[in-house]
């Protein structure tokens, strides 16, 4: 079952794995949960690389001020996008239109599958490290502080690693 946050992005949309991973990272990371509503309200803008035009109303919707929780959602979206690109590159030998749908479905399945009948192995540690470094770098390129880049990077990689570990145990 797809998360309710990413449910309106069709699975065959190239942005679906980014939406799913962003949603999962925001939900799972305790420092980022409050931004889930921001992502839900402005998902199309974030996925298209735009910041919401109504930052003040977003803060009011959440009942917080900009000083309390900095808007990390753009960093998490960028980090998730890079993570999806790296994972897709790992499947480059079969990078066809069918492979894109397969990767999107696999990422979705990895994040949402709970059954113990799996034969899929988790992501290798070296791939997770490449994802972590690249997601950190993209956030720093967006002028995120070192701490914010680490939070966004670890939120995305942590979600992938947890799903991978769960599958490796089964």
C-alpha positions in Angstrom: 0.0 0.0 0.0 1.4 3.4 -0.9 1.7 6.1 1.7 -1.1 8.5 1.8 1.3 11.4 1.2 2.6 10.1 -2.1 -0.7 8.4 -3.1 -1.6 11.0 -5.7 1.6 10.5 -7.7 1.0 7.6 -10.1 3.4 4.7 -9.7 4.4 5.0 -13.4 5.3 8.7 -12.8 9.1 9.1 -12.7 8.7 11.2 -9.5 6.9 8.4 -7.6 10.0 6.8 -6.0 11.2 10.3 -5.0 7.8 11.0 -3.5 7.6 7.7 -1.7 11.2 8.0 -0.3 10.7 11.6 0.8 7.4 10.7 2.5 8.9 7.8 4.3 12.0 9.8 5.4 9.9 12.7 6.7 7.6 10.2 8.5 10.4 8.2 10.1 12.8 10.9 11.2 11.7 12.5 14.5 13.2 15.9 13.6 11.3 15.9 10.3 7.8 14.6 11.1 6.4 18.1 11.5 7.3 18.8 7.8 5.2 16.0 6.5 2.2 18.3 6.3 4.3 20.8 4.3 5.3 18.1 1.8 1.7 16.9 1.5 0.4 20.4 0.9 3.0 21.3 -1.6 4.1 18.0 -3.0 3.9 19.0 -6.7 6.0 22.1 -6.2 8.7 20.2 -4.3 8.8 17.4 -6.8 9.1 19.9 -9.6 12.1 21.5 -7.8 10.2 24.6 -6.7 9.7 26.0 -3.2 6.2 26.7 -2.1 5.3 30.3 -2.7 3.4 30.7 0.5 6.1 29.9 3.2 4.3 32.0 5.7 1.0 30.2 5.3 2.9 26.9 5.5 4.3 27.9 8.9 0.9 29.0 10.0 -0.6 25.7 8.9 1.9 23.9 11.1 1.5 26.3 14.0 5.2 27.1 14.2 7.6 29.8 13.3 10.5 29.6 10.8 12.9 30.0 13.8 11.6 26.8 15.5 11.9 24.3 12.7 13.8 25.2 9.5 12.2 24.0 6.3 14.1 20.8 5.6 11.7 19.4 3.1 13.6 20.7 0.0 16.8 19.0 1.3 15.0 15.7 1.9 13.4 15.9 -1.6 16.8 16.6 -3.2 18.4 13.8 -1.1 15.7 11.3 -2.1 16.1 12.3 -5.7 19.8 11.6 -5.6 19.3 8.4 -3.8 16.8 7.2 -6.5 19.3 8.2 -9.2 22.1 6.2 -7.6 20.0 3.2 -7.1 18.8 3.5 -10.7 22.4 3.7 -11.8 23.1 0.5 -10.0 20.6 -1.1 -12.3 22.1 0.6 -15.4 22.7 -2.6 -17.3 18.9 -2.9 -17.8 18.1 0.8 -17.9 15.1 0.7 -20.3 11.6 2.1 -19.8 10.6 -1.2 -18.3 13.6 -1.1 -15.9 12.4 2.4 -14.7 9.0 1.0 -13.8 10.7 -2.0 -12.1 13.0 0.3 -10.0 10.1 2.5 -9.0 8.1 -0.6 -8.0 11.1 -2.1 -6.2 11.7 1.0 -4.1 8.0 1.2 -3.3 8.0 -2.5 -2.4 11.2 -2.2 -0.3 9.7 0.7 1.7 6.3 -0.9 2.2 6.7 -4.7 2.1 6.3 -6.6 5.4 5.9 -10.2 4.3 8.5 -12.8 5.1 8.3 -14.5 1.7 10.9 -12.4 0.1 13.9 -13.5 -2.0 15.1 -9.9 -2.6 18.3 -9.0 -0.8 18.8 -5.7 0.9 20.9 -2.9 -0.6 24.7 -3.5 -0.2 26.5 -1.3 2.4 28.8 0.3 -0.2 25.7 1.4 -2.2 24.1 2.8 0.9 27.3 4.7 1.6 27.4 6.1 -2.0 23.8 7.2 -1.5 24.6 8.8 1.9 27.6 10.8 0.5 25.7 11.9 -2.6 22.6 13.0 -0.7 24.8 14.9 1.8 26.6 16.6 -1.1 23.5 17.6 -2.9 22.1 19.2 0.3 25.4 21.1 0.8 25.2 22.3 -2.8 21.8 23.7 -1.9 23.5 25.7 0.9 22.2 23.5 3.7 24.3 23.7 6.8 26.4 20.6 7.6 24.0 19.6 10.3 20.9 20.0 8.0 22.6 18.1 5.2 23.5 15.3 7.6 19.9 15.1 9.0 18.4 15.0 5.4 21.0 12.4 4.2 20.6 10.1 7.2 16.8 10.4 7.0 16.8 9.1 3.5 19.6 6.5 3.9 18.3 5.4 7.2 14.9 4.6 5.7 16.6 2.6 2.9 18.9 0.8 5.3 16.1 -0.1 7.6 14.0 -1.5 4.8 17.1 -3.3 3.4 17.9 -4.8 6.8 14.4 -6.0 7.3 14.5 -7.8 3.9 17.9 -9.2 4.6 16.7 -10.8 7.9 13.7 -12.5 6.2 
